[in-house]
Amino acid sequence: NYALQENHLVVSEIEEGIERIEEAYRGKGYFETQIEYQIEELGKYQQQYNYALKVDIIEGRSTKMGRLEFIGGKEELNSLVTLPEDNYEPIRIEQLKNELINIYQEQGYLYVDVSVDVVVNPGDAVADVEIEIQHLDDPVLLRNIAIRGNQRTKIALMKDSLDLEVGQPIRPSDIKSARQDLYELDLFESVNIRLYGD
């Protein structure tokens, strides 16, 4: 893609493309990547201008994973995540954060907060990562199931169709399944599930 517009080379589009390439390299832990480009006009052929775009990429060093430390949370849950391997990749750390949030929420810690602090030492291209997990002391438990808005269907039938039990931890996957179970009764146009409580 030579970023041509009405037979003219659009330099701003090339520069945006170069920025996206740099961002992709940074996402893989190559913070020293240098990218240069040159545009060479090849002349006119059949009323069209022809250009050659040459892009030189110097990757530089990849940043290695240094220390990875979990602060807070539960060791048995923290150990369930897939840890990054040799290279530090910001994209992978963000995935790890989301994976941790999902693990805690699926244990009923719906309001877990996960923050990541990364310190990159440019001298030796090593990244130290601290992941702090803050959650409520106890998981959120299902105290009651209240069904509102139905006018034709017996509440007992709807509750029986749900795979939920009072006293169990509330998990996002259970809420999604409960919504799907109610839709599969083929009785409702819309189903909204809301959590209430203290």
C-alpha positions, 0 to 999 in steps of 0.5 A: 500500500503506497498511500496514493490518493488522486495520483499523489503520495500522501506522506501523512498516511505513510507516517501514520503507518510507520507509527503503527509499526513502531507501536507494534514493536513496542508492544513486543518489548522492542523499545529501541526500535528505529524506523526510517523511510525513503520515497523515491519517485520512479517517474510517470507511466501512463499518466500515473506517478510511480513511487518506491517506498523503502522502509528500514527497521532497526529492531534494537534489543528486546526487553527481557523479563526481570522480576515478576512479583504479585502483591496481595491476592491469594497465592492459589489464584495468582498461580493459575495465570500463565506467566510470561516467558523470556521477553517482556511484552506489554501486550502480554502483561495486559493479557495477564492482568485481564486473566487475573481479573477473570480468575478472581471474578470467577471465584466470586470476587466481582470487584477485584482491582488489579494494577500493574507497575512496570519499571524498565531499566534501559541500561540492561533492557530488563523490565521488573513487573509488580502486580497488585491485587486488591479484592473484598475480604469475602466473595460476593454470594447469591443471597436471593433471586428476584424475578420481575416483569413476567406476567404469564410465566410462573416464577417457580418455573423460571427459577428451576430453569436457572442453574443458580443456588442461594449461597453460592459465589456469584460468577460472571459466567453464571450470570451469562448462563442464567441469561441464556437459560431464560432466553431458551425458555422462548418466552421473553423478548429481553432479559436483563440481569442486575445485581443488588445488594450491599 
